[in-house]
Amino acid sequence: MDERIKFFVGLDAHKDSIAVAACEAAGREPARFVGTLGPDVNGLLKLLAKAGDPAQVGIVYEAGPTGYGLHRELCRRGYQSQIVAPSLIPRRPGVRIKNDRRDCVRLAELSRAGELKPIWVPDEAHEAMRNLWRAREDAVGMRLKTRQQLQGFLLRHGRRYPGKTHWSRGHERWIAEQRFEHAGDRIVLAEYQLAVQSAEQRVQRLSTALLEATRGWKFEPIAAALRALRGVDSLCAIGLVTEIGDISRFATPRQLMAYLGLVPSEHSSGNSIRRGSITKTGNAHARRLLTEAAWSYRFPARISQHLRQRSESLAEPLRNHAWKAQQRLCGRFARLASRGVQINKICVAVARELAGFVWAIARQATHAQAH
């Protein structure tokens, strides 16, 4: 805790209101509820001005849909602002009443006690990259939905594609060759085809914009280094960096694994040790990317022509580390498969180790960039 702080302020920020509570750093007196303000930041700043020097006021509030605008404005004014993840705020099992007033009071008291761990807040440029990445992710989800709607329509009419690979040129040609007797069905088919085409074009536009936006980005060398890993192409590498942020903030690979929710849950007491499924806490977007990348390690280790081309501009230590990762993870996948482990569990286990190699390569790239 910063010894300069004399007042701790807890906020419960919503779209239309901000509940405020405060307590003094000295003593153990309960926090006092100050009041509820509107969403305007200026009203909050006028209230905080009564506490004195901004450097002596610590402010904390929960992460939510309102973004980081309030945090950045408070930091620009000199206040020591922190944002905490709601899932990491200590809860009392016996407390059954929850409202804005109690939430902000509780935050102020926990902040004074040092029981809150702030999240990493990206700068505006990094947040813009993350927004662009998530917009592409939403577009991919919409493309999947429109494709499923078209396939569902054809299946209801008993039309089944005889080939193996869906949404290839052959599959699209087969869809275009379908004929229906009724005009309504012909219109539906055409509309679904247009929807799929529009969704595909949207994904392509956002993918191109995302690749162009990385030029000159401060994390561009790290994203380029991650492309040396098998299963991590340009878009996947950009997604990992935008979602995780500054990987150097994790002191060890285990911290990154825990942040991604890839470590097993545990409920142990005394001599009893019980471990369950992975925690699935933290960033679900990055966890999904690593799990999908882990699927490519089901084949024997080798350096394909595509992998060689995308990593040829990297330093030799990075390429060697990526090859070491591929040998280890492919062997891990094969050993678990030979034991009859369920395939999804294998992917999660490989993704957990892959996160460790992501951490190591990102640290290497950061060190090389600094020198």
Secondary structure by P-SEA (a helix, b strand, c coil): ccccccbbbbbbccccbbbbbbbbccccccccccccccccaaaaaaaaccccccccbbbbbbbccccaaaaaaaaaaccbbbbbbccccccccccccccaaaaaaaaaaaaaaccccccccccaaaaaaaaaaaaaaaaaaaaaaaaaaaaaaaaaacccccccccccaaaaaaaaacccccaaaaaaaaaaaaaaaaaaaaaaaaaaaaaaaaccccaaaaaaaacccccccaaaaaaaaaaaccccccccaaaaaaaaccbbbbbbcccbbbbccccccccaaaaaaaaaaaccccccccccaaaaaacccccaaaaaaaaaaaaaaaaaaaaaaaacccaaaaaaaaaaaaaaaaaaaaaaaaaaaac
